[in-house]
Amino acid sequence: MTDAPHTTTSHDDVPLTSAQRGIWFAQRIGADSAAYNVAEYADVRGPLDPAVLRTVVGRVVDGTEALRVTFIERDGVPVRRVHRTGATDRSPLDVPLVDLSGHQDPHGEALRRMETALRQPADIATGPLVRLTLYRLTQTRHLFHQQVHHLALDGYGAALALARIADAYTAALTPSGAEPPLTGGALAPLIDEERAYRASGWHSEDREFWTRYLSGSPVPARPDAGHCGFAPRCRPAGRTGCAQRPGSRGWAGRRSS
């Protein structure tokens, strides 16, 4: 949970990190830009149960605050809004199944749709900032696509979220029925850690070091007036793995281009 006081509202508001403030201002400058969309997919081989996947996704979302955020402005200050689990003013994160098994090139069509989605700007105030889609290529091969806005998760965080879903799905199909504990999903410790760092001597020493190191460096180029110059990452990264491997790390397989 967050360190914000709980009220009768359906959300908690928490501060942004320094890195998030930079991204927030950049997104506000280029409101129509999709530059901060990040996506990847898991190439899942073997039988897959969409209903079980939706159930474990819901559980992971409940235990991971970063998957339930939007970003608003209050009195001129950006604020991260964490929507509580079960809030009636928010729709649960869905995992639509797109059956492409009858398409002439199901894999190519799935990638085309992913790339199209990647170029669609996200509304950081209303969301959703996380989108999940399951593409069926055949009865025994699916692409599980995850797209997030960089304000909600960075690339490493997105990979962790995908791994959490993979582990939960694998556990749900394991005869023992043991579910992995969902720890580390709260945002408050990250805020506290950054606050402590910025108040420490390390922060001052790091600032002095980088100020000296970058002294005399060229001034960064600026985009032309009226042109933001952002472009989305054109192709989602991929991961391969098996749908059912009891005792394994789920879909957390090798990365592919």
Accessible surface in RSA format (square Angstrom, percent):
REM  Atomic radii and reference values for relative SASA: ProtOr
REM  Chains: A
REM  Algorithm: Lee & Richards
REM  Probe-radius: 1.40
REM  Slices: 20
REM RES _ NUM      All-atoms   Total-Side   Main-Chain    Non-polar    All polar
REM                ABS   REL    ABS   REL    ABS   REL    ABS   REL    ABS   REL
RES MET A   1   136.13  70.5 103.38  68.4  32.75  78.0  74.46  63.3  61.67  81.7
RES THR A   2    13.97   9.9   0.61   0.6  13.36  31.8   0.93   1.2  13.05  19.7
RES ASP A   3    79.83  55.9  46.17  46.0  33.66  79.6  37.88  89.2  41.94  41.8
RES ALA A   4    15.21  14.0   7.30  11.3   7.91  18.0  11.72  16.5   3.49   9.2
RES PRO A   5   115.43  84.1  97.32  88.7  18.11  65.8 109.44  90.4   5.99  37.2
RES HIS A   6    96.13  52.5  66.05  45.9  30.09  77.0  47.01  48.5  49.12  57.2
RES THR A   7    77.74  55.3  57.76  58.6  19.99  47.6  66.04  88.7  11.70  17.7
RES THR A   8   147.79 105.1 111.47 113.0  36.32  86.6  89.19 119.8  58.60  88.6
RES THR A   9    64.33  45.8  52.47  53.2  11.86  28.3  57.51  77.3   6.81  10.3
RES SER A  10    31.91  27.0  23.05  30.8   8.86  20.4  22.50  47.9   9.41  13.2
RES HIS A  11    39.84  21.8  36.92  25.7   2.93   7.5  24.29  25.0  15.55  18.1
RES ASP A  12     6.06   4.2   2.66   2.7   3.40   8.0   3.40   8.0   2.66   2.7
RES ASP A  13    30.99  21.7  12.90  12.8  18.09  42.8   8.03  18.9  22.96  22.9
RES VAL A  14     2.85   1.9   0.92   0.8   1.93   4.6   2.85   2.5   0.00   0.0
RES PRO A  15    66.98  48.8  60.17  54.9   6.81  24.7  66.36  54.8   0.62   3.8
RES LEU A  16     6.65   3.7   0.56   0.4   6.10  15.3   0.56   0.4   6.10  16.4
RES THR A  17    25.76  18.3  25.76  26.1   0.00   0.0  21.68  29.1   4.08   6.2
RES SER A  18    38.20  32.3  28.16  37.6  10.05  23.1  28.67  61.1   9.53  13.4
RES ALA A  19    74.31  68.3  57.87  89.3  16.45  37.4  70.19  98.8   4.13  10.9
RES GLN A  20    19.15  10.7  19.15  14.0   0.00   0.0  11.12  23.7   8.03   6.1
RES ARG A  21    85.10  35.7  85.09  43.4   0.01   0.0  30.64  41.9  54.46  33.0
RES GLY A  22    44.44  54.8   0.00   N/A  44.44  54.8  37.21 102.1   7.23  16.2
RES ILE A  23    25.05  14.3  23.87  17.8   1.19   2.9  24.56  17.7   0.49   1.3
RES TRP A  24     9.63   3.9   9.63   4.7   0.00   0.0   7.84   4.2   1.79   2.9
RES PHE A  25   105.56  52.8 105.36  65.3   0.20   0.5 105.36  63.9   0.20   0.6
RES ALA A  26    19.70  18.1  16.46  25.4   3.24   7.4  19.02  26.8   0.68   1.8
RES GLN A  27     6.96   3.9   6.22   4.5   0.74   1.8   5.03  10.7   1.93   1.5
RES ARG A  28   121.64  51.1 105.20  53.6  16.44  39.2  29.50  40.3  92.14  55.8
RES ILE A  29   143.41  81.6 111.97  83.4  31.44  75.8 119.07  85.7  24.34  66.1
RES GLY A  30     7.14   8.8   0.00   N/A   7.14   8.8   7.09  19.5   0.05   0.1
RES ALA A  31    66.24  60.9  50.69  78.2  15.55  35.4  52.25  73.6  13.98  37.0
RES ASP A  32   131.33  92.0 113.56 113.0  17.78  42.0  35.12  82.7  96.21  96.0
RES SER A  33    15.70  13.3   5.61   7.5  10.09  23.2  13.38  28.5   2.32   3.3
RES ALA A  34     7.40   6.8   2.44   3.8   4.96  11.3   3.36   4.7   4.04  10.7
RES ALA A  35    10.28   9.5   8.65  13.4   1.63   3.7   8.65  12.2   1.63   4.3
RES TYR A  36    40.60  19.0  40.36  23.0   0.24   0.6  18.93  14.2  21.67  26.7
RES ASN A  37     2.90   2.0   2.82   2.7   0.09   0.2   0.00   0.0   2.90   2.8
RES VAL A  38    26.31  17.3  25.29  22.9   1.02   2.5  25.31  22.0   1.00   2.7
RES ALA A  39    12.30  11.3   0.03   0.0  12.27  27.9   1.67   2.4  10.63  28.1
RES GLU A  40    10.43   6.0  10.43   7.9   0.00   0.0   7.67  14.8   2.76   2.3
RES TYR A  41    13.80   6.4  13.80   7.9   0.00   0.0   2.30   1.7  11.50  14.2
RES ALA A  42     0.06   0.1   0.06   0.1   0.00   0.0   0.06   0.1   0.00   0.0
RES ASP A  43     6.19   4.3   6.19   6.2   0.00   0.0   0.59   1.4   5.61   5.6
RES VAL A  44     0.00   0.0   0.00   0.0   0.00   0.0   0.00   0.0   0.00   0.0
RES ARG A  45   113.59  47.7 109.59  55.9   3.99   9.5  39.84  54.4  73.75  44.7
RES GLY A  46    19.54  24.1   0.00   N/A  19.54  24.1  17.16  47.1   2.38   5.3
RES PRO A  47    82.01  59.8  81.23  74.0   0.77   2.8  82.01  67.7   0.00   0.0
RES LEU A  48    15.50   8.6   0.00   0.0  15.50  39.0   1.87   1.3  13.63  36.7
RES ASP A  49    62.86  44.0  58.03  57.8   4.84  11.4  19.18  45.2  43.68  43.6
RES PRO A  50    24.27  17.7  23.89  21.8   0.37   1.4  24.13  19.9   0.13   0.8
RES ALA A  51    61.72  56.7  56.53  87.2   5.18  11.8  58.93  83.0   2.78   7.4
RES VAL A  52    36.21  23.8  33.69  30.5   2.53   6.1  36.12  31.4   0.09   0.2
RES LEU A  53     0.23   0.1   0.23   0.2   0.00   0.0   0.23   0.2   0.00   0.0
RES ARG A  54    94.39  39.6  85.14  43.4   9.25  22.0  40.40  55.2  53.99  32.7
RES THR A  55    99.00  70.4  86.45  87.6  12.55  29.9  68.68  92.2  30.32  45.8
RES VAL A  56     9.03   5.9   8.56   7.8   0.47   1.1   9.03   7.8   0.00   0.0
RES VAL A  57     0.28   0.2   0.28   0.3   0.00   0.0   0.28   0.2   0.00   0.0
RES GLY A  58    30.24  37.3   0.00   N/A  30.24  37.3  29.94  82.2   0.30   0.7
RES ARG A  59    73.19  30.7  67.38  34.3   5.81  13.8  39.47  53.9  33.72  20.4
RES VAL A  60     0.03   0.0   0.03   0.0   0.00   0.0   0.03   0.0   0.00   0.0
RES VAL A  61    14.58   9.6  14.58  13.2   0.00   0.0  14.58  12.7   0.00   0.0
RES ASP A  62    77.84  54.5  66.77  66.5  11.08  26.2  17.03  40.1  60.81  60.7
RES GLY A  63    26.59  32.8   0.00   N/A  26.59  32.8  20.26  55.6   6.33  14.2
RES THR A  64    13.75   9.8  13.75  13.9   0.00   0.0  13.75  18.5   0.00   0.0
RES GLU A  65     6.17   3.5   6.17   4.7   0.00   0.0   4.20   8.1   1.97   1.6
RES ALA A  66     9.47   8.7   8.89  13.7   0.58   1.3   9.35  13.2   0.12   0.3
RES LEU A  67    15.87   8.8   3.65   2.6  12.22  30.7   3.85   2.7  12.02  32.4
RES ARG A  68    31.46  13.2  22.23  11.3   9.23  22.0  22.23  30.4   9.23   5.6
RES VAL A  69     7.48   4.9   1.26   1.1   6.22  15.0   1.26   1.1   6.22  16.9
RES THR A  70     1.21   0.9   1.21   1.2   0.00   0.0   0.08   0.1   1.13   1.7
RES PHE A  71     1.78   0.9   0.00   0.0   1.78   4.6   0.00   0.0   1.78   5.1
RES ILE A  72    35.20  20.0  31.34  23.3   3.87   9.3  35.20  25.4   0.00   0.0
RES GLU A  73    84.17  48.3  54.07  40.9  30.10  71.7  19.40  37.5  64.78  52.9
RES ARG A  74   119.23  50.1 113.57  57.9   5.66  13.5  48.07  65.7  71.16  43.1
RES ASP A  75   143.13 100.3 100.25  99.8  42.88 101.4  42.06  99.0 101.07 100.8
RES GLY A  76    52.94  65.3   0.00   N/A  52.94  65.3  24.16  66.3  28.78  64.5
RES VAL A  77    87.84  57.8  87.44  79.2   0.40   1.0  87.84  76.3   0.00   0.0
RES PRO A  78     9.97   7.3   6.00   5.5   3.97  14.4   6.00   5.0   3.97  24.6
RES VAL A  79    10.79   7.1  10.79   9.8   0.00   0.0  10.79   9.4   0.00   0.0
RES ARG A  80     8.18   3.4   8.18   4.2   0.00   0.0   0.95   1.3   7.23   4.4
RES ARG A  81    51.02  21.4  51.02  26.0   0.00   0.0   3.94   5.4  47.08  28.5
RES VAL A  82     3.50   2.3   3.50   3.2   0.00   0.0   3.50   3.0   0.00   0.0
RES HIS A  83    16.41   9.0  16.41  11.4   0.00   0.0  16.41  16.9   0.00   0.0
RES ARG A  84    48.35  20.3  42.65  21.7   5.70  13.6  26.50  36.2  21.85  13.2
RES THR A  85    67.98  48.4  46.78  47.4  21.20  50.5  17.19  23.1  50.79  76.8
RES GLY A  86    75.31  92.9   0.00   N/A  75.31  92.9  43.77 120.1  31.54  70.6
RES ALA A  87    16.88  15.5   0.59   0.9  16.30  37.1   9.20  13.0   7.68  20.4
RES THR A  88   142.98 101.7 105.18 106.6  37.80  90.1  82.09 110.3  60.88  92.0
RES ASP A  89    91.34  64.0  55.46  55.2  35.88  84.8  47.44 111.6  43.90  43.8
RES ARG A  90    78.36  32.9  64.65  33.0  13.71  32.6  21.18  28.9  57.19  34.7
RES SER A  91   104.91  88.7  75.31 100.5  29.60  68.2  38.05  81.0  66.87  93.7
RES PRO A  92   122.11  89.0 101.78  92.8  20.33  73.9 113.91  94.0   8.20  51.0
RES LEU A  93    45.15  25.1  21.45  15.3  23.70  59.6  25.97  18.2  19.19  51.6
RES ASP A  94    87.22  61.1  77.03  76.7  10.19  24.1  34.88  82.1  52.34  52.2
RES VAL A  95     2.63   1.7   1.62   1.5   1.01   2.4   1.62   1.4   1.01   2.7
RES PRO A  96    59.46  43.3  54.53  49.7   4.93  17.9  59.46  49.1   0.00   0.0
RES LEU A  97    61.03  34.0  33.08  23.7  27.94  70.2  33.08  23.2  27.94  75.2
RES VAL A  98    35.33  23.2  32.14  29.1   3.19   7.7  35.33  30.7   0.00   0.0
RES ASP A  99    80.89  56.7  52.73  52.5  28.16  66.6  25.84  60.8  55.05  54.9
RES LEU A 100     8.91   5.0   7.06   5.0   1.85   4.7   8.91   6.3   0.00   0.0
RES SER A 101    53.59  45.3  29.18  38.9  24.41  56.2  12.89  27.5  40.70  57.0
RES GLY A 102    80.56  99.4   0.00   N/A  80.56  99.4  43.56 119.5  37.01  82.9
RES HIS A 103    80.56  44.0  63.48  44.1  17.08  43.7  50.97  52.5  29.59  34.4
RES GLN A 104   182.33 102.0 143.08 104.6  39.25  93.4  56.75 120.8 125.57  95.2
RES ASP A 105    77.02  53.9  75.26  74.9   1.76   4.2  28.24  66.5  48.77  48.6
RES PRO A 106    29.79  21.7  29.79  27.2   0.00   0.0  29.79  24.6   0.00   0.0
RES HIS A 107    55.91  30.6  55.91  38.9   0.00   0.0  38.60  39.8  17.30  20.1
RES GLY A 108    26.25  32.4   0.00   N/A  26.25  32.4  19.89  54.6   6.36  14.2
RES GLU A 109    18.80  10.8  16.05  12.1   2.75   6.5   2.06   4.0  16.74  13.7
RES ALA A 110     0.00   0.0   0.00   0.0   0.00   0.0   0.00   0.0   0.00   0.0
RES LEU A 111    23.73  13.2  23.73  17.0   0.00   0.0  23.73  16.7   0.00   0.0
RES ARG A 112   129.11  54.2 126.45  64.5   2.65   6.3  65.34  89.3  63.76  38.6
RES ARG A 113    88.44  37.1  83.73  42.7   4.70  11.2  20.97  28.7  67.46  40.9
RES MET A 114     0.00   0.0   0.00   0.0   0.00   0.0   0.00   0.0   0.00   0.0
RES GLU A 115    34.50  19.8  34.50  26.1   0.00   0.0   3.47   6.7  31.03  25.3
RES THR A 116    66.90  47.6  62.62  63.5   4.28  10.2  53.63  72.0  13.27  20.1
RES ALA A 117    31.72  29.2  27.15  41.9   4.57  10.4  30.98  43.6   0.74   2.0
RES LEU A 118     1.86   1.0   1.86   1.3   0.00   0.0   1.86   1.3   0.00   0.0
RES ARG A 119   114.51  48.1 100.88  51.4  13.63  32.5  44.18  60.4  70.33  42.6
RES GLN A 120   101.46  56.7  98.41  71.9   3.04   7.2  36.10  76.8  65.35  49.6
RES PRO A 121    62.25  45.4  41.32  37.7  20.94  76.1  41.32  34.1  20.94 130.1
RES ALA A 122    18.24  16.8   7.56  11.7  10.68  24.3  10.95  15.4   7.29  19.3
RES ASP A 123    78.44  54.9  64.96  64.7  13.47  31.9  29.63  69.7  48.80  48.7
RES ILE A 124    15.37   8.7  14.12  10.5   1.24   3.0  14.12  10.2   1.24   3.4
RES ALA A 125    49.20  45.2  38.83  59.9  10.37  23.6  38.83  54.7  10.37  27.5
RES THR A 126    82.58  58.7  74.33  75.4   8.25  19.7  68.20  91.6  14.37  21.7
RES GLY A 127    14.96  18.5   0.00   N/A  14.96  18.5   0.30   0.8  14.67  32.8
RES PRO A 128    58.44  42.6  55.18  50.3   3.25  11.8  56.91  47.0   1.52   9.5
RES LEU A 129     8.00   4.5   1.11   0.8   6.89  17.3   2.35   1.7   5.64  15.2
RES VAL A 130     6.40   4.2   5.47   5.0   0.92   2.2   5.47   4.8   0.92   2.5
RES ARG A 131   117.62  49.4 114.77  58.5   2.84   6.8  33.39  45.6  84.22  51.0
RES LEU A 132     6.37   3.6   2.40   1.7   3.97  10.0   2.40   1.7   3.97  10.7
RES THR A 133    21.43  15.2  21.43  21.7   0.00   0.0   3.82   5.1  17.61  26.6
RES LEU A 134     1.11   0.6   1.11   0.8   0.00   0.0   1.11   0.8   0.00   0.0
RES TYR A 135    12.49   5.8  12.49   7.1   0.00   0.0   0.24   0.2  12.26  15.1
RES ARG A 136    35.31  14.8  35.31  18.0   0.00   0.0   0.00   0.0  35.31  21.4
RES LEU A 137     4.46   2.5   3.25   2.3   1.21   3.0   3.25   2.3   1.21   3.3
RES THR A 138    65.87  46.8  63.60  64.5   2.27   5.4  63.19  84.9   2.68   4.0
RES GLN A 139   120.80  67.5 109.90  80.3  10.90  25.9  58.88 125.3  61.91  47.0
RES THR A 140    76.49  54.4  73.27  74.3   3.22   7.7  46.78  62.8  29.71  44.9
RES ARG A 141    62.95  26.4  62.95  32.1   0.00   0.0  15.18  20.8  47.77  29.0
RES HIS A 142     0.44   0.2   0.44   0.3   0.00   0.0   0.44   0.5   0.00   0.0
RES LEU A 143     0.00   0.0   0.00   0.0   0.00   0.0   0.00   0.0   0.00   0.0
RES PHE A 144     0.00   0.0   0.00   0.0   0.00   0.0   0.00   0.0   0.00   0.0
RES HIS A 145     5.54   3.0   5.54   3.9   0.00   0.0   2.08   2.1   3.46   4.0
RES GLN A 146     2.45   1.4   1.71   1.3   0.74   1.8   0.20   0.4   2.26   1.7
RES GLN A 147     9.96   5.6   9.29   6.8   0.67   1.6   2.77   5.9   7.20   5.5
RES VAL A 148     1.82   1.2   0.76   0.7   1.07   2.6   1.82   1.6   0.00   0.0
RES HIS A 149     3.75   2.1   2.70   1.9   1.05   2.7   2.70   2.8   1.05   1.2
RES HIS A 150    46.67  25.5  40.81  28.4   5.86  15.0  16.14  16.6  30.53  35.5
RES LEU A 151     1.25   0.7   0.00   0.0   1.25   3.1   0.00   0.0   1.25   3.4
RES ALA A 152    10.55   9.7   0.04   0.1  10.51  23.9   0.52   0.7  10.03  26.6
RES LEU A 153    21.24  11.8  16.88  12.1   4.36  11.0  21.24  14.9   0.00   0.0
RES ASP A 154    71.14  49.8  66.78  66.5   4.35  10.3  20.63  48.6  50.50  50.4
RES GLY A 155    40.36  49.8   0.00   N/A  40.36  49.8  28.00  76.8  12.36  27.7
RES TYR A 156   161.71  75.5 151.02  85.9  10.69  27.8 117.00  87.9  44.71  55.1
RES GLY A 157    13.16  16.2   0.00   N/A  13.16  16.2  11.27  30.9   1.89   4.2
RES ALA A 158     3.50   3.2   3.50   5.4   0.00   0.0   3.50   4.9   0.00   0.0
RES ALA A 159    21.23  19.5  17.65  27.2   3.58   8.1  18.05  25.4   3.18   8.4
RES LEU A 160    88.85  49.5  88.06  63.0   0.79   2.0  88.26  62.0   0.59   1.6
RES ALA A 161     3.11   2.9   1.49   2.3   1.63   3.7   2.59   3.7   0.52   1.4
RES LEU A 162     3.84   2.1   3.84   2.7   0.00   0.0   3.84   2.7   0.00   0.0
RES ALA A 163    17.24  15.9  13.95  21.5   3.29   7.5  16.83  23.7   0.41   1.1
RES ARG A 164    47.57  20.0  44.07  22.5   3.50   8.3  21.41  29.3  26.16  15.9
RES ILE A 165     2.01   1.1   2.01   1.5   0.00   0.0   2.01   1.4   0.00   0.0
RES ALA A 166     0.71   0.7   0.71   1.1   0.00   0.0   0.71   1.0   0.00   0.0
RES ASP A 167    27.56  19.3  23.69  23.6   3.87   9.1  11.89  28.0  15.67  15.6
RES ALA A 168     3.72   3.4   1.22   1.9   2.49   5.7   1.72   2.4   2.00   5.3
RES TYR A 169     0.52   0.2   0.52   0.3   0.00   0.0   0.00   0.0   0.52   0.6
RES THR A 170     7.19   5.1   6.48   6.6   0.71   1.7   6.45   8.7   0.74   1.1
RES ALA A 171    11.80  10.8   7.92  12.2   3.88   8.8  11.43  16.1   0.37   1.0
RES ALA A 172    47.21  43.4  15.27  23.6  31.93  72.6  21.75  30.6  25.45  67.4
RES LEU A 173    59.23  33.0  34.57  24.7  24.66  62.0  39.48  27.7  19.76  53.2
RES THR A 174    31.18  22.2  26.40  26.8   4.78  11.4  24.06  32.3   7.13  10.8
RES PRO A 175   130.11  94.8  88.57  80.7  41.54 151.0 102.23  84.4  27.88 173.2
RES SER A 176    91.24  77.1  47.67  63.6  43.56 100.4  53.89 114.7  37.35  52.3
RES GLY A 177    44.67  55.1   0.00   N/A  44.67  55.1  25.01  68.6  19.66  44.0
RES ALA A 178    69.75  64.1  53.75  83.0  15.99  36.4  64.03  90.2   5.72  15.1
RES GLU A 179   101.21  58.1  77.34  58.5  23.87  56.8  20.44  39.5  80.77  65.9
RES PRO A 180    40.17  29.3  33.22  30.3   6.95  25.3  39.64  32.7   0.53   3.3
RES PRO A 181   109.13  79.5  88.62  80.8  20.51  74.5  96.01  79.3  13.11  81.5
RES LEU A 182    44.48  24.8  15.95  11.4  28.53  71.7  16.41  11.5  28.06  75.5
RES THR A 183   100.49  71.5  88.75  90.0  11.73  28.0  62.57  84.0  37.91  57.3
RES GLY A 184    79.66  98.2   0.00   N/A  79.66  98.2  41.02 112.6  38.64  86.5
RES GLY A 185    11.92  14.7   0.00   N/A  11.92  14.7   5.97  16.4   5.95  13.3
RES ALA A 186    29.63  27.2  19.07  29.4  10.56  24.0  19.64  27.7   9.99  26.5
RES LEU A 187    11.32   6.3  11.32   8.1   0.00   0.0  11.32   8.0   0.00   0.0
RES ALA A 188    10.36   9.5  10.05  15.5   0.32   0.7  10.36  14.6   0.00   0.0
RES PRO A 189    77.76  56.7  71.26  65.0   6.49  23.6  74.80  61.8   2.96  18.4
RES LEU A 190    98.82  55.0  94.40  67.5   4.41  11.1  95.03  66.7   3.78  10.2
RES ILE A 191     8.63   4.9   7.89   5.9   0.74   1.8   7.89   5.7   0.74   2.0
RES ASP A 192    66.30  46.4  61.54  61.3   4.76  11.3  28.16  66.3  38.14  38.0
RES GLU A 193   122.79  70.5 114.85  86.9   7.95  18.9  46.89  90.7  75.91  62.0
RES GLU A 194    43.75  25.1  38.85  29.4   4.90  11.7  19.50  37.7  24.25  19.8
RES ARG A 195   125.49  52.7 118.85  60.6   6.64  15.8  70.40  96.2  55.09  33.4
RES ALA A 196    64.91  59.7  51.39  79.3  13.52  30.8  60.40  85.1   4.51  12.0
RES TYR A 197    80.28  37.5  74.44  42.4   5.84  15.2  66.42  49.9  13.86  17.1
RES ARG A 198   109.23  45.9  91.18  46.5  18.05  43.0  22.39  30.6  86.84  52.6
RES ALA A 199    90.98  83.7  48.91  75.5  42.07  95.7  59.98  84.5  31.00  82.1
RES SER A 200    38.19  32.3  26.52  35.4  11.68  26.9  34.86  74.2   3.34   4.7
RES GLY A 201    47.88  59.0   0.00   N/A  47.88  59.0  34.29  94.1  13.58  30.4
RES TRP A 202   183.15  73.5 182.29  88.2   0.86   2.0 153.14  81.7  30.01  48.7
RES HIS A 203    29.81  16.3  29.41  20.4   0.41   1.0  14.14  14.6  15.67  18.2
RES SER A 204    57.66  48.7  55.11  73.5   2.56   5.9  26.53  56.5  31.13  43.6
RES GLU A 205   109.24  62.7 104.04  78.7   5.21  12.4  38.24  74.0  71.00  58.0
RES ASP A 206    59.59  41.7  59.00  58.7   0.59   1.4  10.74  25.3  48.86  48.7
RES ARG A 207   143.94  60.4 134.36  68.5   9.57  22.8  55.65  76.1  88.28  53.5
RES GLU A 208    99.69  57.2  95.72  72.4   3.98   9.5  32.95  63.7  66.74  54.5
RES PHE A 209    91.50  45.8  91.29  56.5   0.20   0.5  91.29  55.4   0.20   0.6
RES TRP A 210   131.87  52.9 131.44  63.6   0.43   1.0 109.97  58.6  21.90  35.5
RES THR A 211    91.67  65.2  80.40  81.5  11.26  26.8  71.85  96.5  19.82  30.0
RES ARG A 212   158.92  66.7 141.10  71.9  17.83  42.4  76.68 104.8  82.24  49.8
RES TYR A 213   145.71  68.0 118.50  67.4  27.21  70.8  79.11  59.4  66.60  82.1
RES LEU A 214    98.10  54.6  90.21  64.5   7.88  19.8  90.67  63.7   7.43  20.0
RES SER A 215    89.66  75.8  58.27  77.8  31.39  72.3  29.74  63.3  59.92  83.9
RES GLY A 216    82.11 101.3   0.00   N/A  82.11 101.3  41.95 115.1  40.15  89.9
RES SER A 217    57.17  48.3  33.76  45.1  23.41  53.9  25.01  53.3  32.16  45.1
RES PRO A 218   124.08  90.4 101.26  92.3  22.82  82.9 112.71  93.1  11.37  70.7
RES VAL A 219   123.98  81.6 101.69  92.1  22.28  53.7 103.32  89.8  20.66  56.0
RES PRO A 220   110.77  80.7  95.92  87.4  14.85  54.0 106.84  88.2   3.93  24.4
RES ALA A 221   104.86  96.4  66.79 103.1  38.07  86.6  76.31 107.5  28.55  75.6
RES ARG A 222   205.94  86.5 178.33  90.9  27.61  65.7  61.94  84.6 144.00  87.3
RES PRO A 223    85.04  62.0  59.53  54.3  25.52  92.8  71.07  58.7  13.98  86.9
RES ASP A 224   110.80  77.6 101.02 100.5   9.79  23.1  27.18  64.0  83.62  83.4
RES ALA A 225   109.44 100.6  68.96 106.4  40.48  92.1  80.63 113.6  28.80  76.3
RES GLY A 226    94.10 116.0   0.00   N/A  94.10 116.0  45.66 125.3  48.44 108.5
RES HIS A 227   114.18  62.4 107.75  74.9   6.43  16.4  71.78  74.0  42.40  49.3
RES CYS A 228    38.14  28.9  23.02  25.7  15.13  35.5  24.51  62.1  13.63  14.7
RES GLY A 229    47.96  59.1   0.00   N/A  47.96  59.1  15.66  43.0  32.30  72.3
RES PHE A 230    81.93  41.0  52.84  32.7  29.09  75.7  54.95  33.3  26.98  77.2
RES ALA A 231    75.94  69.8  56.47  87.1  19.47  44.3  57.29  80.7  18.65  49.4
RES PRO A 232    27.30  19.9  22.74  20.7   4.56  16.6  22.75  18.8   4.55  28.3
RES ARG A 233   123.38  51.8 115.62  58.9   7.76  18.5  58.59  80.1  64.79  39.3
RES CYS A 234    75.40  57.0  67.42  75.2   7.97  18.7  27.73  70.3  47.67  51.4
RES ARG A 235   134.88  56.6 113.75  58.0  21.14  50.3  41.07  56.1  93.81  56.9
RES PRO A 236     4.56   3.3   0.00   0.0   4.56  16.6   1.50   1.2   3.05  19.0
RES ALA A 237    26.91  24.7  19.96  30.8   6.94  15.8  25.28  35.6   1.63   4.3
RES GLY A 238     0.32   0.4   0.00   N/A   0.32   0.4   0.32   0.9   0.00   0.0
RES ARG A 239    36.75  15.4  36.58  18.6   0.17   0.4   4.88   6.7  31.87  19.3
RES THR A 240    26.48  18.8  25.47  25.8   1.02   2.4  17.64  23.7   8.84  13.4
RES GLY A 241    12.06  14.9   0.00   N/A  12.06  14.9  11.02  30.2   1.04   2.3
RES CYS A 242    49.78  37.7  49.69  55.4   0.09   0.2   4.50  11.4  45.28  48.8
RES ALA A 243     0.01   0.0   0.00   0.0   0.01   0.0   0.00   0.0   0.01   0.0
RES GLN A 244    85.85  48.0  64.37  47.0  21.48  51.2  16.31  34.7  69.54  52.7
RES ARG A 245    87.08  36.6  83.27  42.4   3.81   9.1  36.79  50.3  50.29  30.5
RES PRO A 246    87.96  64.1  63.24  57.6  24.72  89.9  63.58  52.5  24.38 151.5
RES GLY A 247    83.00 102.4   0.00   N/A  83.00 102.4  44.12 121.1  38.88  87.1
RES SER A 248    40.71  34.4  16.48  22.0  24.23  55.8  26.08  55.5  14.63  20.5
RES ARG A 249   146.56  61.5 144.48  73.6   2.08   5.0  66.38  90.7  80.19  48.6
RES GLY A 250     0.08   0.1   0.00   N/A   0.08   0.1   0.08   0.2   0.00   0.0
RES TRP A 251     1.99   0.8   1.59   0.8   0.40   0.9   1.65   0.9   0.33   0.5
RES ALA A 252    42.19  38.8  18.08  27.9  24.11  54.8  21.65  30.5  20.54  54.4
RES GLY A 253    28.08  34.6   0.00   N/A  28.08  34.6  18.58  51.0   9.51  21.3
RES ARG A 254   163.66  68.7 147.97  75.4  15.69  37.4  75.13 102.7  88.54  53.7
RES ARG A 255   130.97  55.0 107.75  54.9  23.22  55.3  62.01  84.7  68.96  41.8
RES SER A 256    32.57  27.5  20.39  27.2  12.18  28.1  23.81  50.7   8.77  12.3
RES SER A 257   134.85 114.0  86.54 115.5  48.31 111.3  67.35 143.4  67.50  94.6
END  Absolute sums over single chains surface
CHAIN  1 A    14052.8      10879.6       3173.2       8149.1       5903.7
END  Absolute sums over all chains
TOTAL         14052.8      10879.6       3173.2       8149.1       5903.7
